[in-house]
Amino acid sequence: MARRNHTSELGCIACDDLSELGAGKEGWLVNNPNLLTALDTHSIALANRSIVLILHWVEGSDPVGNRVKIVPELSPIEAENISAIEWLVFDDIKVLGLGTSSGYLLIYSLRGDLIHKQIVSPGKILRLRVRDTKRDLTQDASSEEVCVVLSGVIGRFDGSDIQNMLQRWFRERYSQFWDERESENSKETFGRLPYQLWNVSKYGSCVDAAITGLMPPPLLELESSQRYYCAITVGADAVISAYRLSVDRSRSIVGAILSKVVPATFSTITSISKMLWRSDPTPVKRPEPKPQPFARASPLTCFKDHPRKGEKVTLSPSGTLAAVTDSLGRILLLDTQALVVVRLWKGYRDASCLFVEMLAKKDAETSKSAYHEHVKSDYCLCLAIHAPRKGIVEIWQMRTGPRLLSIPCAKGSKILQPTYRFASSEVSVSSYVPLELFFLNGDSGQLFVLNRSLS
């Protein structure tokens, strides 16, 4: 009987530049905890403590024909290093976000230009998360967010603020009135991006965290002007903790207006003044930004089970489910609305998880038709569990469904998923793009994608 092939090869990223990241040694992709990866459509970024390598490819061409190397300016005094990486994609604008061990958020263009640099909070940035959340519990409208995770701290940037800043940067960067001297200082003309910051260390420091979405207000604050988010954290002291994060909308309206109008006005005045007076201005030392005050974070619940330690959190697309891995080889499936564990897997040490959408078996025959375009309802939500010690990737149907697939996975491989893409307009139902799962074999450099059909 012929062996079924559940993956399709996309290409190979092997190149000489990868040797700077440790390529050439067996297991270099998975054995180095400081090696970070971020995948997007036809692009992959890999980073170690000091450099970033971006590889682009298109179908039918050399996968590594277009390479960009970024060497951020990091503080040698503080031994600053790159600690997080993620793509930020807004329609036709794609940039790379970096987090550093000193708490800075850096945004780079695909050409390696530094677009923005901003301190979030003192401390190491552990994770950058990109997703969309509902704007209101009673509406289907959604807003995009960039979540910054530090040890015991969560920061949230609104996606529209970042998109507006990027649009202004690219508009002025390629404007005919923009000269080289101005482009060197462009990162200083837009000011600081507004954001919220919460302290979530009530139950101890965390190693990973996520904002799952909006949640109802407390019973005594039903008429409050505040908006509430739910956040979950995992760490050594508490395997899972949950918090209610509050944002005062009545105060944030004025701040949001000022944050958009003042930087744009200042940028316009600066550009006009430089065109009228070409003399070099006397350099003025910019004052250090004041620390961002913490908004209120109310603890909801926690789960302690010493010596078990929480390690990583993976959110479903809607944010209603979270897969949590721990130090004892267990995977907990958490309902983030009820804040209860609804499923448990054992025997998966060093595992990593990603949610993926697969075509149901009843649609297998339909998928063979070239005239049928699948819609969202054709897919079922699954959890992919990569068990490196077993050398397999398992696909489990959510929430309580069976195991649908068990796929061999080569040693030294990592599972990846493209970042969420911010879209300004509604995507048509017929052009729905499901969550896909990718495999990167570090030893061979080959990149594969999991086939959407189960058969």
C-alpha positions in Angstrom: 0.0 0.0 0.0 1.4 3.4 -1.0 2.4 5.7 1.9 0.3 8.9 2.0 2.1 12.2 1.8 0.4 14.9 3.9 2.9 17.7 3.2 4.0 19.6 0.1 7.5 21.0 -0.3 7.7 24.8 -0.9 11.5 25.2 -1.4 14.8 25.4 0.4 16.3 28.3 2.4 19.8 26.9 2.7 22.4 29.6 2.0 25.9 30.6 3.2 24.5 33.6 5.2 22.8 31.1 7.6 26.2 30.1 8.9 26.2 33.3 10.9 23.2 31.9 12.8 24.8 28.6 13.4 23.7 26.6 10.3 25.9 23.7 9.4 25.7 22.1 12.9 23.2 19.4 13.5 20.1 20.7 15.3 21.2 24.3 15.0 17.6 25.5 14.4 16.1 23.9 17.6 19.0 23.6 20.0 19.8 27.3 20.3 17.3 29.0 22.6 18.5 32.4 21.4 17.6 31.6 17.7 14.3 33.2 16.8 12.1 32.6 13.7 9.1 34.4 12.1 7.3 33.3 9.0 5.2 35.2 6.6 4.0 34.6 3.0 7.1 34.1 0.9 9.3 35.5 3.7 11.1 34.2 6.7 13.1 36.0 9.3 15.7 34.4 11.5 17.6 36.2 14.3 20.1 35.5 17.0 21.2 37.8 19.8 22.6 40.5 17.5 21.7 40.0 13.8 18.6 39.4 11.7 18.5 37.6 8.3 15.5 38.0 6.1 14.9 35.6 3.2 12.4 36.2 0.4 11.2 33.9 -2.3 8.5 33.4 -4.9 7.4 30.2 -6.6 9.7 29.0 -9.3 12.7 31.2 -8.3 15.7 30.9 -6.0 14.3 30.9 -2.5 17.4 32.8 -1.2 17.9 35.1 -4.2 16.7 38.1 -2.2 18.4 38.4 1.2 18.5 41.3 3.7 20.8 41.4 6.8 19.9 43.7 9.7 22.3 44.5 12.5 20.4 46.6 15.1 22.2 49.2 17.2 22.1 47.6 20.6 23.6 48.9 23.8 26.9 47.2 24.7 26.8 48.6 28.2 23.6 46.8 29.1 24.5 43.8 27.0 21.3 44.3 25.0 20.3 41.6 22.6 17.4 40.7 20.3 14.8 38.7 22.4 11.6 38.6 20.2 10.7 38.9 16.5 7.5 39.1 14.6 6.2 40.3 11.2 3.7 43.2 11.0 1.7 43.1 7.8 -0.8 45.9 7.0 -2.4 45.4 3.5 0.6 46.2 1.2 2.9 47.3 4.0 5.1 44.7 5.5 7.7 45.4 8.2 9.6 43.4 10.9 9.1 44.0 14.6 11.9 43.3 17.1 11.9 43.2 20.9 15.1 43.6 22.9 16.3 42.5 26.3 16.2 46.2 27.4 12.5 46.6 26.7 12.7 48.4 23.3 10.4 47.8 20.4 12.2 48.2 17.0 10.4 48.3 13.6 12.4 47.8 10.4 11.5 48.0 6.7 12.3 45.1 4.3 15.3 47.1 3.2 16.7 47.2 6.7 15.8 50.8 7.5 15.0 51.6 11.1 11.5 53.0 11.1 10.7 53.3 14.8 12.3 52.7 18.2 10.4 53.0 21.4 10.9 51.8 25.0 7.9 49.7 26.2 9.1 48.9 29.8 12.4 48.2 31.4 13.1 44.5 31.1 13.4 41.7 28.5 10.7 41.5 25.9 9.7 37.8 25.8 7.2 37.8 23.0 5.5 39.9 20.3 1.9 38.8 19.5 -0.2 40.0 16.6 -3.9 39.3 16.3 -7.4 40.9 16.0 -10.0 41.3 18.8 -13.6 42.5 18.9 -14.0 46.2 19.5 -17.2 45.6 21.5 -18.8 42.6 23.1 -22.1 43.4 21.3 -20.6 43.9 17.8 -18.8 41.8 15.3 -16.4 44.6 14.4 -12.8 43.9 15.3 -9.6 45.8 15.9 -6.1 44.7 15.5 -3.5 44.7 18.3 0.2 44.1 18.9 0.8 42.6 22.3 4.2 42.9 24.0 5.0 40.4 26.7 7.6 41.0 29.4 8.2 39.2 32.7 5.2 40.2 34.8 4.2 43.0 32.3 1.9 43.1 29.3 1.8 46.0 26.8 -0.8 46.6 24.1 -0.5 48.7 20.9 -3.5 49.4 18.7 -2.8 48.2 15.2 -4.3 51.3 13.7 -1.8 53.5 15.5 1.1 51.5 14.1 -0.5 51.4 10.6 -0.9 55.2 10.5 2.7 55.7 11.6 4.0 53.3 8.9 1.9 55.0 6.2 3.3 58.4 7.1 6.8 57.0 7.2 6.6 55.4 3.8 4.8 58.4 2.3 7.5 60.8 3.5 10.3 58.3 2.9 9.6 58.1 -0.8 8.3 61.6 -1.2 10.1 63.8 -3.8 10.7 66.4 -1.0 12.5 63.9 1.2 16.3 64.1 1.2 18.9 61.8 2.7 19.5 64.0 5.7 15.8 63.9 6.7 15.5 60.2 6.2 18.3 59.6 8.7 16.2 61.3 11.3 12.8 60.1 10.2 12.5 57.8 13.2 12.5 60.8 15.5 9.7 62.8 13.8 6.7 60.7 14.7 7.0 60.7 18.5 5.9 57.8 20.7 3.2 55.3 19.8 0.4 55.3 22.4 -0.1 52.1 24.2 -1.4 50.5 27.5 0.7 48.7 30.1 -0.4 46.4 32.8 1.4 44.7 35.7 0.4 41.0 35.8 2.9 39.8 38.5 0.4 39.2 41.3 1.0 35.5 41.2 4.6 35.7 40.2 6.7 36.5 37.1 5.6 35.0 33.8 7.5 33.5 30.9 4.6 33.9 28.4 1.3 35.7 28.3 -1.5 36.7 25.9 -4.5 39.0 25.7 -7.4 36.7 24.7 -10.0 39.4 24.0 -12.7 41.5 25.5 -14.5 40.4 28.6 -17.6 41.7 30.5 -17.1 44.3 33.3 -17.5 43.4 37.0 -21.0 43.1 38.3 -20.9 46.5 40.1 -19.4 48.3 37.0 -22.0 47.5 34.3 -22.3 51.2 33.4 -18.6 51.9 33.5 -16.8 53.8 30.8 -14.0 51.4 30.9 -13.2 48.6 28.4 -11.9 45.3 29.9 -9.6 42.7 28.4 -8.9 39.2 29.6 -5.2 38.1 29.8 -3.7 34.8 30.7 -0.1 34.3 31.9 2.0 31.2 32.5 5.1 30.8 34.6 7.1 29.1 37.3 5.0 30.2 40.3 1.6 29.7 38.8 1.1 27.4 35.8 -1.8 29.5 34.6 -3.1 32.9 35.8 -5.9 35.1 34.5 -6.4 38.9 34.9 -9.0 41.5 34.0 -7.2 44.4 32.3 -9.0 47.7 32.3 -8.8 50.7 29.9 -10.7 53.9 30.6 -12.2 54.8 27.2 -13.3 58.3 28.4 -9.7 59.2 29.1 -8.3 57.5 26.1 -10.3 59.4 23.5 -8.5 62.7 24.1 -5.2 60.8 24.4 -5.8 59.0 21.1 -6.7 62.3 19.3 -3.6 64.0 20.6 -1.4 61.0 19.8 -2.5 61.2 16.1 -2.7 65.0 15.6 0.3 66.2 17.5 2.9 63.9 15.8 1.4 64.6 12.3 1.4 68.4 12.9 5.0 68.3 14.3 6.1 66.2 11.3 4.6 68.6 8.8 6.0 71.7 10.5 9.5 70.1 10.7 9.4 69.1 7.0 8.4 72.6 5.9 10.9 74.4 8.1 13.7 72.2 6.8 12.8 73.1 3.2 12.8 76.8 4.0 15.8 76.9 6.2 18.5 74.5 5.1 21.0 75.5 7.9 21.8 72.7 10.2 20.0 73.2 13.5 21.8 73.1 16.8 21.5 69.5 18.2 19.3 69.4 21.2 19.5 66.4 23.5 16.1 64.8 23.7 14.8 64.2 27.2 14.4 60.6 28.3 10.8 59.4 28.0 9.0 59.0 31.3 8.0 55.5 32.3 4.5 54.5 31.2 2.2 54.2 34.2 0.4 50.9 34.7 -3.3 50.6 34.1 -5.4 48.5 36.5 -5.0 44.7 36.3 -7.3 42.7 38.6 -6.4 39.1 39.3 -9.2 36.6 38.5 -7.8 33.2 39.2 -4.6 31.1 39.2 -3.6 27.4 39.0 -0.6 26.4 41.1 0.7 22.8 41.0 4.3 22.7 42.2 6.7 21.7 40.7 4.8 22.1 37.5 5.7 25.2 35.5 3.9 26.8 32.6 6.1 27.3 29.5 4.2 28.5 26.4 0.8 29.8 25.4 -0.8 29.4 22.0 -4.1 31.1 21.2 -6.8 30.0 18.8 -7.9 32.5 16.1 -10.9 33.7 18.1 -9.0 33.7 21.4 -11.6 31.4 23.1 -9.1 28.5 23.4 -5.5 28.5 24.6 -3.1 25.6 24.5 -0.6 25.7 27.4 2.5 23.5 27.6 4.2 22.8 31.0 7.5 21.4 32.3 6.0 18.0 33.1 5.2 17.2 29.4 1.5 18.0 29.7 -0.6 20.2 27.3 -3.7 21.9 28.8 -6.5 23.2 26.6 -8.0 26.2 28.3 -11.4 27.8 27.7 -10.4 31.4 28.1 -14.0 32.6 28.6 -15.0 30.2 31.3 -11.3 30.0 32.5 -11.4 26.2 32.9 -9.3 23.4 31.5 -11.4 21.4 29.0 -8.8 18.9 27.8 -5.4 17.5 28.8 -2.7 15.6 27.0 0.2 13.8 28.7 3.6 12.6 27.6 4.6 15.6 25.4 7.9 17.0 26.8 9.4 19.9 24.9 6.3 20.1 22.8 5.1 23.1 20.8 1.6 23.8 19.6 -0.2 25.7 16.9 -3.8 25.9 15.9 -4.6 24.9 12.3 -7.7 24.7 10.1 -8.3 21.5 8.1 -10.9 20.4 5.6 -13.4 18.0 7.0 -13.4 14.5 5.5 -16.8 15.0 3.9 -15.3 17.8 1.8 -12.4 15.7 0.5 -14.1 14.8 -2.8 -15.3 18.4 -3.3 -11.7 19.7 -2.8 -10.7 17.8 -6.0 -12.9 20.1 -8.0 -11.0 23.1 -9.5 -14.2 25.1 -9.6 -15.0 24.9 -5.9 -13.7 27.6 -3.5 -13.8 26.6 0.1 -15.4 28.9 2.7 -14.7 29.1 6.4 -17.4 26.7 7.3 -15.7 23.9 5.3 -12.8 23.9 7.8 -12.6 22.5 11.3 -10.3 23.9 14.0 -7.5 21.6 15.0 -4.5 21.7 17.3 -1.1 20.6 15.9 1.2 19.2 18.6 4.9 18.8 17.7 6.5 16.2 19.9 10.2 16.4 19.0 11.1 13.5 21.3 8.7 11.3 19.5 9.6 12.7 16.1 6.0 13.3 15.1 3.3 16.0 14.6 -0.2 15.1 15.7 -3.4 16.8 14.5 -6.3 16.8 17.0 -9.8 18.1 16.3 -11.1 20.7 18.7 -12.5 20.7 21.2 -12.9 17.1 22.1 -12.5 15.4 18.8 -10.2 12.5 17.9 -6.6 12.6 16.6 -6.9 13.0 12.9 -3.3 12.7 11.7 0.1 11.6 13.0 2.9 12.8 10.7 6.6 11.9 11.0 8.7 15.0 11.5 12.4 15.0 10.9 14.8 15.7 13.8 15.9 19.3 13.9 12.6 20.6 12.5 10.4 23.4 13.8 6.7 24.0 13.1 5.8 27.6 12.0 2.8 29.7 11.0 2.5 32.9 9.1 1.7 36.0 11.2 -1.7 37.5 11.3 -2.2 40.0 8.4 -4.0 43.3 9.3 -6.6 44.1 6.6 -8.4 47.4 6.3 -11.3 46.0 4.4 -13.5 42.9 4.9 -12.2 39.8 3.3 -14.7 38.1 1.0 -16.1 34.8 2.2 -15.1 33.0 -1.0 -11.4 34.1 -0.6 -11.0 32.8 3.0 -7.5 31.7 3.7 -7.3 29.1 6.5 -4.6 28.8 9.2 -1.9 26.6 7.7 1.0 24.7 9.3 4.5 24.9 8.0 7.6 22.7 8.7 11.1 24.0 8.5 13.9 21.4 8.5 16.9 23.1 9.9 19.4 20.5 8.9 18.3 20.4 5.2 16.8 23.9 4.9 13.6 22.5 3.3 10.3 24.2 3.9 7.0 22.2 3.8 3.3 23.0 4.2 0.7 20.7 5.6 -1.9 19.8 3.0 -5.4 21.1 3.9 -7.2 17.9 3.1 -7.2 15.1 5.7 -7.4 12.4 3.0 
